Amino acid sequence: MEPNRPHLITSEETEKLPILIVDKKGMIGTALAKKLCDQLLVVLVTAAPVDAHENVIHIPHHKRVPTIPDNLYSHIFIIYNGEAELLDMLSGFVDKARESKGKLFLIMSLLTSNIKIFSFLHHQAFQSVQIIVYGETFGPGSTEPNETNFFIQQARNYGRIEIPNTGLGKLYPILFNEVLAVTVALAYGSVQHKRIVLAFPHHAFTQISVARLLQKLDPMVRTDFKKSKNHSREYYVPQGGEYFYPDYNLESRLRQVDLTRNHTKSTIPQNKLKLFIPDPDARKKRLAIGATLLFSLFIAPIIVTFFLAIVGAGLLSLSISQAEAGKLDNARQSATLAQSAFSATGELLSSLVLIATISPQGQMQVRERVQIGKEVVAAELEILRAVQVLQNISAKKSLDPKNDFYRALATLKNTLITVQKMEAEDRLPQVVMQKLDQYNGILQIVEGTIDTWPALFGFEGNKTYLVLFQNNMELRPGGGFIGSYGILPVRNGQMEKLQVYDVYDADGQLKQKIEPPYGLRRYLGASNWYLRDSNYELDYTRNAVQAAQFLKLETGQSVDGVIAIDTTFLKNLITVLGKVEVKDYNETVTAENFYQLTQTYAEKDFFPGSTQKKDFLKSLTSAMTSELLEKKNFSYEKLLQGTESSIRQKHLLFSFPDEGIQNVFAVNGLSSSLKDGRTTGKNTFLDFFSVMDANVGTNKANYYLKRSMIQQVAFDGAGGLQVTTDVSYVNSSTKDSQFGGDYKNYARFVLPADAVLQGIAFDNVQQTVVPAVTDAAIYTDPSFIPPTGLEVEQTESFDKKVVGFFFIVPAGMTKTVKLTYTIANGVNLRESAFTYNLRLFKQPGAVEDPYTLFLSYPNGFKPVRTDKRGTDLGGKLVYDLKFSEDTDFVISFSKK
């Protein structure tokens, strides 16, 4: 039996004798009993509470010397927590084990290990005792007060880890469940081990290294050094012991720990954790003689104080709502009044003698809440002032835009740090916490990119950006057909007028022959490659490079970055504004008629070189810009949420030639890059799936198209994967549809590099797969006859396999494409646990697609960490979601 395998009751355990577990504190004992009771009768002696189970006999450990039932036991587990009486009773346990020919285990923590105990255990009478020494336990089930758990609790509750002194103290962390696994493996496994087994890392970790690993898992966690009078603990490690885990990957174990903020309350005493229990009778004290005098001197100030506190809280909430509605002046006024109310409350609190006498703790609580209110209002006012400064810069009202911009950014950074600190300390009011949760996405974008703003907004040199208008109703891998483009100059934080051009104006100036990619040349019939088709790559950053190069070749214009927007993003902006008056065309554009009007003007009397399309789009974007800059009362809340969702769903993308800036945007998921930043943990399979459509039918059929996906992933007995993916296309356009028609699609499926294609079917009819003829010299020859079967192009991109082929979904019809592939040696099922990590990579421009995952896991395993969206049907996990953004599934399994 492998040493890391979970418990397995072998054929030798047919005597059906009960087992005995003695653990006064109960942390190890109750967990071990729970692990074994389904297969064995357990006698558990403990002072801890025990869950009722028909196979568990609980003997309370209330006395100094516990009462042990006189029985024969196949295994005896003694958990030593420092009780001297257990060592006194050890010889009796040895005799009992010898009588029943059973095994005796003494389990202890490094915290209780010392040379005196092991000198005692070295006696000849105890040579039959198997000794297990475990390290500092952490993770689910661990209630042990130790530095590893203390660091984890600080990360959860405060978002900050205080490292004592130099941080070089030694730690021996071990996942709690692995202590149980070691115990069961020694008790029931067939592999012989030394008498002393050490269940902790062979090489100690320093305090600072453990803190840094937690910070790596949650970059929002901060670390600080703190002077401590307590010296680092020196553990006694017995000589001659066998390390059960000679190579211990602590990072992969820490990933199993829930680091969600405030998800669990720390059971370890914390210096900064104060529990105030209000006295319910404090305000019910009887008044003595002179009630009127007492009321005027004591009660009235209390009422006024609390009234002012309530007013301050109300004004704070009002100011937040006004800011969200775009009423910034009103928000500043309300916040200023709230600040005054909180300040007056704080001053009055100091004079409340009655409260200080009756309930000093209550007075302290109120004072703390008032102080929190003052800090929150101060932070809000700082943000409002910074936003006003940025608005003035944008509107060209600033006399010193560069210095004003840097001051505004510094204010925003400092305010964000203040709010994060208050959030980590659990000091924010509920209404503010809700708003932070609501704006978490946009705040992450701001925090992640704010250091690049001075360069991007032209304070380190003028910038010129290429804006691609992508029509995602004619879907392409990079977002949609590029019908128009814009040139946006930015200088000193001020965006100059966006100049919009028809893409055919630029493409008509290309003087050289550039061979198009296979899919465009073969199925679109493009004889040359132009800016309008430059977004054919699967990775947007590559598309952006190509678009900039085409623009340079065609017009001579160089740019400092490429911004891609599609019709969905523009529609989201119009939704925020409500409606946009395009006076040049006497049209009122709403979210409902936006696409029809835009497409109508684009195709009306259209021919390459005409101005109809660019002129309407130019007038529309100009009107929208004016609305955003001049309209003061639109909802900032909707604007922020709409922008954040557009970025998250890849309707707004950014790419920059500056490597440092681009890395920031790629890491924050703003560039739709195929680069996979995931790290491979122990026995972890990194799966990947994406469908990239290229509408090569020169129509807008995606306006009428609905797409849904069903993926079935099953592990075989060798740990490989068998995957079947069904993608259903419903083309609801008819012969009378304004923009529709047949959906001619060159689809590319992006899979793990080791995927082996097994078959492709259309509407359950298996296709004969043949290699695609990709040589243009061959397939453009007039005498070329396509091979019989479905031509499939298989390539690689960013360490991913790409499977591409062409098919048509006729108007008014439905087609289901089934792709079957296998992946050998995904995980090692001989290990006790494995993790499946699937990344769904969304195509830019695509709308949300219904997606269902059926994940069949191996027999003998159970899910121990799953995504909350899943349902376990026993042997199969089912996930249903709307595929509208990149999504990761991380699911861990362990042997039953």
N, C-alpha and C positions, 0 to 999 in steps of 0.2 A: 504493500500500500504506500502510495506517495505520502510524504510527511505533511504536505499541505492539504490533503484531502479532508473534507468534513467527515463527521462521524458516520460509521457504517457498522452495524452490528453483524458480525460474521457468524459463520456456522458454529464456531467454537463457543458462542455465548448461548448455548441451548439449555443451560442449567436453570434458567429463569430465576436466578437468585436476585434479590433486590440489590440496589446500590445505596450507599450511605454517603451523604454530603453534610459536612459540619462547617458552618460559616456563620459566626455570630452576627457580623455586619450585613452579610447577605448579598453584596454586589456580585461576586463571582458565583456564589452558591445558587442563588435563585435563577440566574441566567443559565447556569449549567443544567440545573434541574429542568428548566423549560425546554432545553435543547434535547434532553434524553428521555423525557417522560412519555413521549409517544410510543417508545419502543421498550421501555424498561420501567419497573416499579422503583420509585425513588423515595427514600426516607431522608427528609431534609430537616436538619436541625439548625434553626436560625431565629434571631430576634426580629428579623425584617418581615414585613407583610408578604404573604405568598398567595398567588392566584390559585383558586381552587381547580384541581384536576383529579380525575379519578385514579391516576397512577402516581400521585404525589401524596405522601403521608407527612404532614407538617408537625414537627415536634418543637414547640416554642423553647427558645434559648433564653430563659429569664434569669436563671440562676448562674452563679459564677461557674459552677461545674455542671454542664448540661447532662440531662438524662438521655442515655443512649439505649435504644431498644436492643435487647439481647437476641440477636438474630445472626444468621450467616449472610455474608455479603460478598458479591462477586468483585466489587470495587468499592474502595473507601477513599473519599476525597476530603482531606482536611485543609481548610483554607485558614492560614495563620495571619491574623491581623495585629499581632503583638500581644496576644493573650498568653500569659505565663502558664495558665492552667492547661492549655492545649499541649504544651510541651511536656508538662507533668503527666498527661494522659497518653503520650505518644507510645509508650511501651505497651499499654493496653490495646491500642489500635493495632500494633504490630502482632500481638498475640491473636487478636480477632481475625486479622487477615490471614495469618498462618493456619488458623483453625478451619477457615472456609476455603483455603487455597486461593485466596483472592489477591488483588493488587491494592497496594496502599500508596496514595499520593499525598505529598505535602506541598501545598501551593502557597507561595508568598510573594509579596511585592518587593521590589528593590528598596522601597521606602522602609521596610522592616528588616531588610537583610543586614547582618553585621557579623563580624568575625566570631563573636561569642556564640551565636546560634549555630554556626557551621562547625565550630569546635565541638559543640554538643552533639550535632548530627553525625559527626565523624566517628562516633562510638560504634563498635562492632554490632551492637544490638539493633542499630537502625540502618544497616547496610541494605536491607531489602526495601527501604522506603525510596520511591521515585520522587525526586525533588524538582519542582518547577518554579523558577524565579521569573516573574514578569516585570516589565518596565512600567513607565508612566502611561496608564491607559487613557485613551481618548476615544471619542466617537459615540455612537448610539449605545446606551447601556452603561456608560462609564459615569459614575458619580464621585470618582476619586478626586480629592483636592490636590492638584499638582500643577506645575508650571505650564505644561502643554495645554491642559484644560483652561488654565487662567488666561493664557494668550488667546485661546479660541473664544472664551467668553468676552474678553475685552474687544476683540474684533467684531463680535456680534452686537454687543451693547453700546459700544462707544465709537467704533470705527477707528480705534487707535490702540496700539499695543505699546505699553510701557516696558522697556527692557531694562532690567536692573543692572546698574553699574556699567561694566565694560561689555556685558552680554556674552562673555566667554565661558560662562558656567555650563557644565555638561548636562545633557538631557538624554534620556533613553525612551523615547515615545514608542508606543505599540498600540495598534488598533484593538479596541476591546474585544471585538468578535474573534480576532486572531488568537487571543489568549485562550478563549474557549476551544478554538479549532486545534491548538497545540495540545490542550488537555485531552480532548477526545481522540486525537491521533495517537497519542502515547498510550491511552487506555485501551483502545480497540484496534490499533493498527498492527501490522505484522512486522514492521521495520523495527529493529533493535536500536535503542538509543542509550547514551550514557546515563549514569544515575542522576546526574544534575543536568537539567536542560534549561537553557537561558532563552526566554521568550522576549527578547528585545534586540535592537540593532547591535551588531558586533562593534561598530564604531559609533561612538557617541556623537550626538548633534550638539552644537552650541546653542545657547539661548537665541542669539541673533540670527542663526541660520534657520531655526524654526520660525521665528517671526518673519523673516524674509520670504519663506515659502508661503506663509499665510498671506503675505502682501502680494505675492505673485499670483495667487489664486483670486484675490480680490484687490485689484490695484487701488481701489478707493480707501483701503486701510492704510493708516499712517503709522509710523514707528518713531518712538522717542526714547531716549535714554533717561533713566531716573536713578538718582542716587539712592542706595539702600544700605541700611545698617546691617542687614542680614547677608552673610557670606553665602556663596554658592554651595549647594549641598554636595558632599562627597559621598558617592554611593559605594557600597562594598559589593564587588563582583566576585563571587566564589571562583577559586582556581579550578581548572580542569573541567569546567562545564562545557556542554555542547550547545553552540548557537543554532537554534532551530531555523532562524532566518539569517544566514550569513551575509546575504545582500538584501538590504531592506530599502525599498523605494518609498521614502516617507511622503514625497509629493503626491504619488498616486493614492496613498492612503488618506491623506488630508483632503483629497478631492471627494472622498465619500462623506465628509463632514458637512453638514448644512451650515454655511456661513451667512445665511440670510440675517439681515439686521433685525435684532429684537425678536427673532423667531422663537427663541427659548430664553427663559430667564436664568441668569447665572445662579448656581447654588453655592458659589465660592464667595466668601466675603470680599467686598471691593471697597477701597477707600472712598470712592466717590459715589457709591450707591447708598442712598439714605432712604430709609423706609419711615415715613411719617404716618402714624395712626391717629387720625383726628379723634378727639374726645367728643362723643355725641352729646354729652351733658354740659359741655363748656358754656353753651349759650343759654342753658336752662337754669342758671344760678338764680336763686331767689334774690330779688332786690330788697335792700334794707330801707330803713326810714330815709326819706328825702329822695323819693323816686324821681320827682321832677328835676331836682338838682343833678341827680345821676344821669338822667336822660340828656339834659342840656350839656353836661360836661363830658359824658362818655358815650352814650348811645348815639346821639345825633352825629358826632364826628365819625362814628363807625358807619352809620347809614350813608353819610356823605362820601366817605372813603370808598365804600363798596359800590355806591352809585357811580362814582367817577371811574372806577375800575371797569364796571359794566359798559359805561359809555365809551371808554377807550377801546375795549374789545369790539364793540359794535362799529365804531368808526374805522378800526383796523380792517374788519371784514368788508365794510363798505368801500374803503379805498382800494382794496384788492379787486373787488367787482368793477369799480369804475375804471381801473387801469386795464382790466381785461376788455372792457367795452370801448377802449380807445379814448376815454375822457381823462387824459393825463393831468390837465389842470385841476379838475375836480378831485382826482385821486390824491394829488399833492396837498390840496387844502384839507381833505379828510384825514390824511396821514399826519399832517402838522397838528390838527386838533387832537388826534389820538395821542400824539406824543405829549402834548400839554396835559391831557387828562391823566396819562400814566405818571407823569412827573408830579402832578399835584397829589395823586394817590400815594406815591412814595413818600412825599413830605408829610402828609397827614398820618401815615402809618406810624411814623416815629413818635407821634404824640398820643397814640392810643394806649393810654396807661391800663385801661380795663382789659383790653385784649392781651397786652403784654403780661398782665398779672394772671389772668384766667387761663390763657392758652398761648404761652410763648411760642410753642411749636406751630400752632395755627397761624400766628402772626408771621413767623418765618416763612411758612408756605405761601401766604398771600404776598409777602414782600418778594419772594422768588418769582412768583407768577407775574407780578407787576414789572419786575426787572426784565423778564423774558419779553413782555409786551413792548417795553421801551426799546429793547434790542431789535426786535422784529420790525417795529416801526422805523427805527433808524436805518435798518438795512433796506427797507422798502423805499424810503426817501432817497437813499444813495442810488438805488437802481433807477428811480424815476429821474433823478438829476442827470445820471449818466445817459439815459435814453434821450432826454431832452437835448443834451450836448450833441449826441450823434445825429439827432434830427436836424439840429441847426447846421451841422457840418454838411449833411446831405442837401439841405436847402440853400447852401451857400450863404448862410447868415453868420458864420463864425469868422472872426478877425484873425485867429491863429489856429487854423484847423489841425495842423500837425500836433501841436502841444495839447490842444483840447482833446484830440482823439486818444493820445497816450494817457492822459489823465482819466478819461472816461473808461478806458480799458483797465487801468489800474484799479479804479473804483469797482468795476464789475468783478474783477478777480478777487479783490479783498472781501467784497460782499458775499460772493459765492463761498469763499473759505469760511466766513463767519457763519453762514447758514448751514454749511456742511458740518461744522463743529457742533452747532446747536442740535442738528439732527442726530449726530452720533451720540450726543449726551442725552438724547430723548427729552429735549427741553422745548421743542417747538409746539405751539398750539395745534389742536387737531385740524382746524381749518387750513392752516399753513401746510401741514403734512399732506392733506388731501390735494392741495394745489401742487405741491412738489411731486407727488405721485402722478398727477395729471400731466405735468409738463416734464416728466422725467426724461423722455426721449429728446426733446429739444435742448434741455439742460445738458445732457450728455454730449450733444453735438457742440454746444457752445464751449463747454469745459474742454473738450478734446481739441478744438481748432482755434481757440481764441488767440493763442500765441502767433498764429500765422496771419492774423488780420492786418497788422500794419503793412506787411508786404503785399497782401492781396488787394487792399484798398488804396494802393498807390502812394503810401507814405515813404516807401523806400525806392521810389522811382515810378514813373507813369506805367500803367498797365493797359493792355488791350486784350479783350477776351472775345473769342469766337463763341457765339450762341447758336446752337443747332436747334431748329424747330423740327421736331420729329413727329411724323404723323403715325401714331401707333394703331390707327385703323388700317394701315398698310404695314403690318408688323415686320420688323427686321430684328436680327439678333441684338443690335445695340439700342433698340427702342422703337424704331419706326422709320419709314421712308423720310429722307431729309428733303423737304419741299422748299424750305427757305432757310436762310441763315442771317444772323445779325452780327454786327461789329459793335462792341461795347467798350468805349474808352473810360478808364477810371483814373482820376487824379486827385490826390489829397482827400480821399474819402468821398469824393463827389463823382457820381456816375453821370457821364455826359449822355447826350441823346443817343439812344439805340438806333442804329441805322440798319434797316431790314432790306434784304436783297432776295430776289428769286434765285434759287440754286442754279437754274439753267443759265443765268447771266454769267456766273463764274465758270460753269462747266463748258460753256461755249468758247472759253478762252484757252482751254487746255491744248497745247501744241504737240504733245508727244503721245506715243502709244504706251499704255499701261495695261498689262494683261489682267483681266478681272479674275477673282477667285472662281474655282470650279463651279460652285452652285449657281453663281450669277451668270457665268458664261454659258453654261450648259442649259439651264432651265429658264432664265430670264431672257436669254438671247442677247446679253450685253456684249458687244464687240470690243468695248473699251471700258476702263474703270474711271469713275468720276467721283467728285465730292458727294453727290447725292446718294451713292451706294457705298460710301466709305465705312459705314458702321456694320460691316458683315462679320467682323470678328466676334468671338464669344466673350471676350474680355473688353470692357468699355475703355480701359486705359489705352489699349492698343488701338481701338477705334478712334479715340481722341487724337493720338499721335498721327494716325493716317489722315484724319480730317484736316488737321493743321498743315500737314505736308501738301495735301491736295490744294488747300486754299493758297498756300505759298506758290505752288506751281501754276495755279490758274490765274491768280490776281496779283501775286507779288507781296501780299499782305502777310506779315508775321504776327503771331499772337502769343500771349503769355499764359494761356489756359483755354480749356474748352468746357463750356457748360451746355449740357443737353437738357432740353425740356420737351415734353410731349403734350398732346392735347388734353390728357387727364390732368396734368399740372395746371394748365391754363383754366380748365374747367373748375378746378378747386379754388383758384384765385377769384374767379367770377362768382363762385358761391359765397365767398367771404364778402365781396363787395355788393352782392345782391343783384346788381345789374350794371351794365356799362353802356353809356351813350356814345355811339360812334357817329359823331355829327357829320363827318365827311360823306357818309353813306346814308345818313338819316335812318340808322338802325339802332334798336335797343337790344343788346346782346345779354342773354341770361344763360345760366347753366344748362337749361333745357334746350335752347335753340342754338347754342354756341357752335356745335359741330356742323349742323346743317347749313348755317349761314356761312361759316368759314369755308366749307367744302364747295358750297354753291358758287361763291365768289372766286374760289380757286380754279374751278373748272369752266366757269362761264367764259366763252370765247377764248379759251386757253389755247395757246400754242407756245412752244419754247421761245423765250425772249419777250413774251407779253408781260405786262406790268399788273394785270388784274389781281393776281394772287398776292404779290408782295405789297401792293398798295393797300388792300383791305387789312392784311395782317399788320402792316405798319401802323395804320390808323387805329386798329384795335389795341395793339400793345402800347401805343402812345396814350390812348385814353385810359388804359388800365394803370399805367405808371402815374398819370396825373391823379387818378382816384386814390392810389395808395399814398402818394406824397402829400396831397392837399386835403383829402377827406379826413376829418379829425374824429369822426364818431363811429367808424366801422369797428368791428369786434377784433381786438388784438388777440383775444383767446382763440377765435376761429382761424385767424391768420397764422398763429403759431402752430396750432394743431394741424391745419391744412398743409403748411410747409413741412412739418415734421413727418406727416404721413406720406407726403409726396416723395420725400427723401428716402424714407424707410422702404417704400414700395417701388423705388427706382423709377419714378417719373421725373425726377430732378437729379442730375448726376454732375460730378465735377472731376476734372483731371487737369494736372498742371505739370509742365516740364521740369520745374524745380523739384529735385528728388526729395529734399527734406520736407517740403510742403506736401508733396504727393503721398509720401509715406504716412503722414498724419491723417490725410483724408482716407487713404486705403484702410488703415487700422481702424478707423471709426466707421467703416462700412459706407462710405459716401461715393465710391467709384466703381461699384459692381465689378470688382476684380476677382478673377478665378484663383488667385493665389490663396492657398489653403494654409491658414495660420494655426490650425489645430495641431496639437502634439500627441504623439502616440504613447499612451500609457501601457502598463503591463497588461498583456493579453487583451488588447483593445483593437477592434476593427473599425477603421474610419471609412464609412460608406459615403457615397456622393451620388446625387441625382439632379439632373436638370434637363428640361426640354427647351430647345431654342428654335423657334419657327422663323422662317424667312418667306414672307408672302412674295412670290415671284409672278403673280398674276396680273400685275399693273392695275389693280383695283383696290377698293377699300372694303374688301369682304370681311375684315376683322370687326367691322362695325356690327355685323350680323352674326358673328361667330361666338360660340360658347365652347369652352374646353374643360374637361374634367379628367382626373387621374385616379387610378387605383393601382397600388403597388402591393404585391404579395412577396414577402421575404421569408424564406424558410432556411433554417440551419440543418445541414445533413449530419449524419453520424460522425463525419470526420472533421466537423467544424467549418466546412465550406458553406457557401450561400447559393441558393437557387432563387432567382428573382424573376418575377413576371410583372410587367408593367403594362397596363391598359390605359391608353390615352384616347378619349372619345371626343370627336369634333362634331358639333351640330351647326350646320350652315343654314340659317333661317331666311336667307335672302331669296328673292324670287326674281322672275324675269322683269318684273316691274319695279324692283328696288332701285333706288336712286344711285347708290354707290356700290351695289353688290355684284354678285356673280359667282362663278366657281372659285373655290379657295385652292389655289395652286401653291403648294407648300414644299419647300426643301427644309425638312426638319432634321435637327441634329440632337442626339441624345448624348449627354455628358455623363460618363460613368467612371467608376474606379479604374485605375490603370490595368489591374489584373483581370478585369471582366472579360469573359469569353462569350461572344455572341452565339446563341444556340438556335435562334429562329425569329422570324418576323411574320406576323399574320395581319391581314386586313379583314375585318369583320369575320374573324375566326377561320379564315381561309389561309392556310399556310402558304407562304411565298417561297419560291426558289431563289435563294440569295446567291448573287454572283458579284464578284468584285467590280466596282464602278470603273468605267472607262473615263479617266480623268485627263488624258492627254488631249488638249484642244486640237492639235494637229490631226488627231484621228477622228474625234466625234464631229468636227466641223467639215470634214470631207464629205462632199455630196454623195459619195457612194457608201457612206457609213451606215451599217445596219446594226442597231442596238442588240446586245446579247439577249437571249431569252431568259427571263426572270427579272427579279428586282435588283437593280444595281445599287450596291451599298458601298459607301466610302467610309473607311475606317482610318482615323488619324489620331494624333495625340496633341494635347494642349495643356500646358501647366501640370504635367504629370497626371493627366486624366485621359481616358479613352473617349473618343468622339465617334459616334456612329451616325452617319448621315445618309438620307435617301429622299426621294421625291415621290409625292402622291397628290391626288386631287380629291377634294371633297366637293362634289357637285352642289350647285345651288338647290336649297330645299332638302338636302340629304344629310345623313349622319354616317360617319365612318369611325370605326374603332381600330386603332393601331395597337397591336400587341407585340411587345418586345420581350424576348426571353433570353436571359444570360446567366452564367454561373461564375462564381469566384471560389477558387480552391484555397484551402488553408486560411480561412478567415480568422478563426480563433482556435486555440488549443483546448479541447474539451476535457483533456486529462487534468487541467488545472482546476482548482476549486471555484474559480470565479472568472468571469469575462465581462467585457463591456462592449456594447454596440452603439456606435456614434454615427448617426445619419445626418448629413447636411443636405437640405433642399435648397437649391440655388435658383432664385427667381429670375426669369428673363425680364430685362428692362422693357417698360412699355406694356407688358402683359397685364391684364386686369386679374382680379382674384379668381383662381380656379379651385373648385371643390377638389379636395385631395383626401384619399383614404389609404391608410397603411395597415396591412395585416402582417404582423410579425410573429411567426411561429418559432418558439424557442425550443431547445433540445429537451428530451425527456430526462428527468433527474435533476433539472435545474428549476429555479424559481426566480422571478424578478425581485430584486431587493431595492432598486432605485429606478423609478420610472417617471416619465413626464406625466404631470397631473391631468393632461388632456386624454390619457389613454384609459381603456377598459380592459381588464384581464378576464378573458373567457376560459382560463384554464388551458395552458399550453399555447395560447395565442393572445397577443396584445393587439387591440384595435384602436386606431387613432383617426379621428375625423376633424378636418379643419379647412379653413379657407386659405389657400396658398397665395398669399398676397405679399409676402416678404421672405427674405432668407430665413430659414428655420432650421434649428438643430434639435435632434432627438438624441439624448444621452441616456441609455438604459443599461443598468448593471444587473447581472445575474450571478447567483451562487448555487452551488449544489445543495440539494435538499438535505 
